[in-house]
Amino acid sequence: MPTNPLDAYQSVERATLSGRELEASVLMRAAQMLQEVRDSWQAPGLEDKLYQVLKHNQRIWTLFQSEWLQEDNPLPTELRENLLSLSAFVDKRTFEILSFPEPSKLEILISINQNLAAGLRGNGSAE
């Protein structure tokens, strides 16, 4: 049992969220982490934090990619292809940021995560 009340809450939240809600929550959390790095760009230890946050975001997108590549994925083919193209862009931008870090380069990753999360929630726009 988690000793931190926040950990306990997050554990219950993960257990009760639907698939789309969970995916949206994960994307929003990653967007928040990216934004925190962007907002604290001059903080000590930024390089390691940036690497960890980008690695986390890329893992999420890798999971989505593997799901979208499944033959039995229920999404329409055109939508899957568009999402896979978007994920290729996310990969490219991630490697670009790792090679040439700039806080402004994080904006598009934050926006993509927020907008995809909003779409998963049926909002149509980021919260």
C-alpha positions, -999 to +999 in steps of 0.1 A: +000+000+000+014+034-009+025+056+020+020+088+001-017+099-002-011+112-038+004+078-048-027+061-033-050+084-052-032+079-085-033+042-080-071+042-075-075+067-105-055+043-128-077+014-117-110+032-124-103+051-156-115+038-190-089+031-217-094+065-234-095+084-201-063+067-190-046+075-223-057+111-220-045+114-184-011+099-193-007+124-222-018+153-201+007+143-173+035+141-199+025+175-213+026+189-178+061+174-172+073+189-205+059+223-195+076+221-161+109+215-178+103+244-202+093+267-174+124+259-154+149+259-182+176+276-162+173+253-132+203+232-121+202+196-134+181+206-164+199+183-188+191+152-168+155+162-162+150+171-199+164+137-209+141+118-184+110+137-194+116+133-231+123+096-226+090+093-207+071+110-234+087+089-261+078+057-242+042+068-243+043+075-280+060+042-286+032+024-269+007+042-290+027+034-322+027-003-314-011-002-308-018+017-340+003-008-360-018-037-349-038-052-377-068-056-354-068-020-343-104-007-346-094+028-357-101+037-394-070+032-415-067+068-425-068+080-389-042+054-379-019+065-407-023+101-396-016+092-360+015+073-371+027+103-391+022+124-360+041+100-339+070+101-364+070+138-360+071+135-322+101+111-325+119+135-349+113+165-326+124+146-295+157+137-311+161+173-323+156+186-288+180+161-274+206+172-299+200+209-298+180+218-267+159+249-267+128+255-245+107+267-274+111+234-291+090+217-263+059+238-272+048+216-301+052+184-280+032+199-252+005+211-277+003+177-294-001+158-261-027+183-249-047+182-281-046+144-285-057+141-248-086+165-255-096+144-285-095+112-265-118+129-239-141+141-266-134+178-259-120+187-293-095+211-278-069+211-251-081+221-216 
